[in-house]
Structures are given as structure tokens and as C-alpha cells.
Amino acid sequence: TASFAPLQGLDRWLSYLVWVTVFAAKYSESYFFLILFLRDPIRILSTTTMRCTGEYWWGSKLCRHQSKIVLGFMIATDFILFFLDTYLWYIVVNTVFSVGKSFYLGISILTPWRNIFTRLPKRIYSKILATTDMEIKYKPKVLISQIWNAIIISMYREHLLAIDHVQKLLYHQVPSEIEGKRTLRAPTFFVSQDDNNFETEFFPRNSEAERRISFFAQSLATPMPEPLPVDNMPTFTVLTPHYS
């Protein structure tokens, strides 16, 4: 059996509200569009008397019970729709709440690119690199550049980015103002989101590279709780059918 991490505070109340909304919508729709529409047919079919003269193959039995058979099919259809629309309402309500939650967290698809990418280097350091027992041996900018350049180079090796795009997305070493020293120059990708050519200058429009970079940036923009030790992590069970 799987164990689930308990929800706290607002998340728990939102979970309650989701299910209350699902069942309220389901029972309201079932009452007005299933039960009320079935009321008159049940009353009529249950009291209908069929006058039959007989049939060659089935005799008069099928004809006499035709109203009850039709009534049984109608009730069965209503039961099927009653149970199926639970999942439908769950999808609708979950979508509405998810969109609202994304707006609340500031990670919706309508969020400006500036808000996602301008703080990405700081978020890489604070949410991936920085730990309580970390020894500061290198400057944060050096560590951030190693992570970011590794991501860009890996996508280049998967043929998701052209070499021109890679050069514009990488951190580069440039001569420093201090003679004999070099410094890192951040890519203009982090500061040029207002440019009209932004989407095509750094990666192809609607490409896999754009999807991955956007997902990575939005993931770091999402509030994340402190990680649990492996032994305390909740298990997640998935039953996958296998066919021979």
C-alpha cells in the first residue's frame, strides 16, 4: 500500500474544497438532468399495459414486458452516466483549481518571460546549489555558470539547439577590468526578454528546447518545501498493465 504525505494549512482546505465542489456539481447535474428527466418515463412505463397479439418467434412474452425492458435500459443508462460523470466533473474542477493555483503562485502561461528568467540564476543557486553544510570555495556565479552551461550543452548534444543558439545562451569568459584576470559574462538571455526577436533569437519557436527551458524556469519559480530524507519520503504506487 502507498502512503501519502499529509497536506497542511491552505493546501488541505483547497483539497477539501476541490472534492466538495466536485460532488456538489455532480449531484446537482445528476438531479436536474438525470433524475428529473427520468421521473415521468418511470411513472408512465411502470403503469403501461401492452396489448399483444403474439409474435412468430418470441410469442407475446416479449411484447408484454417491452415497457419494463425499456425502463430497465433507461435506468441502467442513467446509472452508467451517474458514475461516469464523476470523473468528468473531477477533471473540470481540477483544471479550474489548477489554473487558479498557478495564477496564485505566479507561474501561469500568461506570466511575462521577464518575471521567470531574470531571477533564474539566483534561483539556480538558492534552490539547487546552496545547502546548509555547503563549503564556499567558488563564487556563486561560477557555480551557476557550470549548471547552466551543462544544461545548454546537453540540449546541443541532443540536437535541440543549433550552435548559434548555444553561443548566445552560454556563459562566456571575457577579459576583466583588472589586468591579467578574466570574468564570466552572463548570456543576454536573462535580461533581453523585451526584445521582439526574443523567442527566435535564443531557441526555435515552439521547440523542445523552449519547452524544457521554460519548464525548468517555472519549476524553480514554484515554492518548494524542504526536501525529506529518502527514508521518510512517501511511496507512490503505480499499477501498469503488461500484455504478453
C-alpha positions in Angstrom: 0.0 0.0 0.0 1.1 3.5 -0.7 1.5 6.3 1.9 0.7 9.9 1.1 2.3 13.0 2.5 -0.2 14.9 4.7 -1.4 18.3 3.5 -1.1 21.3 5.8 -2.9 24.6 6.1 -4.2 26.1 2.9 -3.4 23.1 0.7 -5.5 20.8 2.9 -8.5 23.2 2.7 -8.1 23.5 -1.0 -8.2 19.7 -1.3 -11.4 19.6 0.7 -12.9 22.4 -1.4 -12.0 20.6 -4.6 -13.9 17.4 -3.6 -16.8 19.4 -2.2 -17.1 21.2 -5.5 -16.8 18.0 -7.5 -19.6 16.2 -5.6 -21.8 19.4 -5.4 -21.6 19.8 -9.2 -22.1 16.1 -9.8 -25.2 15.7 -7.6 -26.7 18.9 -8.9 -26.2 17.9 -12.5 -27.4 14.3 -11.8 -30.6 15.6 -10.1 -31.6 18.2 -12.7 -30.5 16.3 -15.9 -30.8 12.6 -14.9 -33.3 12.1 -12.1 -35.9 14.7 -13.1 -35.9 13.7 -16.7 -36.4 10.1 -15.7 -39.3 10.7 -13.4 -42.1 10.9 -16.0 -40.9 7.9 -18.1 -40.7 5.7 -15.0 -44.3 6.6 -14.0 -45.6 6.0 -17.5 -43.7 2.9 -18.3 -44.3 1.2 -14.9 -48.1 1.5 -15.4 -48.2 0.8 -19.1 -50.1 -2.3 -20.2 -49.1 -3.7 -23.6 -51.8 -5.4 -25.7 -50.1 -8.0 -27.9 -51.4 -10.4 -30.5 -48.3 -12.6 -30.4 -45.1 -13.0 -32.5 -43.9 -15.9 -34.5 -40.5 -16.4 -32.8 -41.0 -15.0 -29.3 -44.7 -15.2 -28.8 -46.4 -12.5 -26.7 -44.0 -12.6 -23.8 -41.5 -10.1 -25.2 -44.3 -7.7 -26.2 -46.0 -7.8 -22.8 -42.7 -7.0 -21.0 -41.5 -4.4 -23.5 -42.2 -1.4 -21.3 -40.3 -3.0 -18.4 -37.4 -3.9 -20.6 -37.2 -0.3 -21.9 -37.5 1.0 -18.3 -34.6 -1.3 -17.3 -32.4 0.0 -20.1 -33.2 3.6 -19.2 -32.3 3.1 -15.5 -29.1 1.3 -16.4 -28.1 4.1 -18.8 -28.8 6.6 -16.0 -26.6 4.7 -13.6 -23.8 4.5 -16.1 -23.9 8.2 -16.7 -24.2 8.8 -13.0 -20.9 7.1 -12.3 -19.1 8.3 -15.4 -19.7 12.0 -14.9 -17.9 11.9 -11.5 -14.6 11.7 -13.4 -15.7 14.3 -15.8 -16.5 16.8 -13.1 -13.2 15.9 -11.3 -11.3 16.9 -14.5 -13.3 20.2 -14.9 -12.9 21.2 -11.3 -9.3 20.1 -11.0 -8.5 22.2 -14.1 -10.2 25.3 -12.7 -8.4 25.0 -9.4 -5.1 24.2 -11.0 -5.3 27.3 -13.2 -6.2 29.4 -10.2 -3.4 27.9 -8.2 -0.9 28.7 -11.0 -2.0 32.3 -11.1 -1.7 32.4 -7.3 1.9 31.1 -7.5 2.7 33.3 -10.4 3.6 30.5 -12.9 0.8 30.7 -15.4 1.4 30.7 -19.1 0.4 34.4 -19.1 3.2 35.3 -16.8 5.7 37.6 -18.6 9.0 36.0 -19.6 10.8 38.7 -17.6 9.4 37.5 -14.3 10.6 33.9 -15.0 14.0 34.3 -16.4 15.5 37.4 -14.9 15.8 35.7 -11.5 16.7 32.3 -12.9 20.4 32.5 -12.0 19.7 33.4 -8.4 17.1 30.6 -8.2 19.6 28.1 -9.6 21.9 28.9 -6.7 19.4 29.2 -3.9 17.3 26.1 -4.8 19.8 23.7 -6.4 23.3 24.6 -5.2 23.0 26.3 -1.8 22.8 24.0 1.3 23.4 24.5 5.0 26.6 22.4 5.0 28.0 23.8 1.8 31.6 25.0 1.8 32.0 28.2 -0.2 35.0 27.5 -2.4 33.8 29.2 -5.6 31.8 32.3 -6.3 28.1 31.7 -6.9 28.4 33.0 -10.4 30.9 30.3 -11.3 28.7 27.5 -9.9 25.6 28.9 -11.6 27.5 29.1 -15.0 28.6 25.4 -14.7 25.0 24.3 -14.1 23.5 26.4 -16.8 26.2 25.6 -19.4 25.8 21.9 -18.7 22.1 22.2 -19.4 22.6 24.1 -22.7 25.4 21.8 -23.9 23.3 18.7 -23.2 20.5 20.0 -25.3 23.0 20.8 -28.1 24.2 17.2 -28.0 20.6 16.1 -28.4 20.4 18.3 -31.5 17.7 20.5 -29.9 19.8 23.7 -30.3 21.9 25.0 -33.1 25.4 26.2 -32.5 24.4 29.8 -33.0 21.7 29.5 -30.2 24.2 27.7 -27.9 26.7 30.6 -28.2 24.0 33.1 -27.2 22.9 31.0 -24.2 26.3 30.1 -22.7 28.2 31.9 -20.0 31.5 33.1 -21.6 34.8 34.1 -20.1 35.8 37.7 -21.1 38.7 39.9 -20.1 38.2 41.6 -16.7 38.8 45.3 -16.0 41.6 44.1 -13.8 44.6 43.4 -16.0 45.5 39.7 -16.3 42.2 38.4 -15.0 39.1 37.1 -16.6 35.4 37.2 -15.6 32.2 35.5 -16.6 29.7 37.3 -18.8 26.1 36.1 -18.3 24.1 35.5 -21.5 21.8 38.3 -22.6 19.0 35.7 -22.5 18.4 36.6 -18.8 17.9 40.4 -19.5 16.6 40.8 -23.0 13.0 39.4 -22.7 11.6 42.7 -24.0 13.2 42.2 -27.4 10.8 41.4 -30.2 13.1 38.7 -31.5 13.4 37.0 -28.1 11.6 33.8 -29.0 13.6 33.2 -32.2 17.0 34.6 -31.2 17.8 32.1 -28.4 15.9 29.0 -29.5 13.4 28.0 -32.3 9.8 28.9 -31.7 7.7 26.1 -30.2 10.7 23.8 -30.0 11.6 21.1 -27.5 14.4 23.3 -26.2 11.9 26.1 -25.5 9.6 23.7 -23.6 12.5 22.3 -21.5 13.9 25.7 -20.6 10.5 27.1 -19.8 9.6 24.1 -17.6 13.0 24.4 -15.8 12.5 28.1 -15.1 8.9 27.7 -14.0 9.8 24.7 -11.7 12.4 26.9 -9.9 9.9 29.7 -9.6 7.5 27.4 -7.8 7.7 27.5 -4.0 9.3 24.2 -3.0 9.3 22.7 0.6 12.5 21.5 2.2 13.4 18.0 0.9 12.8 15.0 3.1 15.3 12.2 3.8 14.9 9.3 1.5 13.7 7.0 4.3 10.8 9.5 5.1 9.7 10.0 1.5 6.2 8.8 0.8 5.9 5.9 -1.6 3.9 6.2 -4.8 2.4 3.0 -6.3 1.5 2.7 -10.0 -0.2 -0.4 -11.4 0.9 -0.8 -15.0 -0.8 -3.5 -17.1 1.5 -5.8 -19.0 0.5 -7.8 -22.0 2.3 -10.9 -23.3 
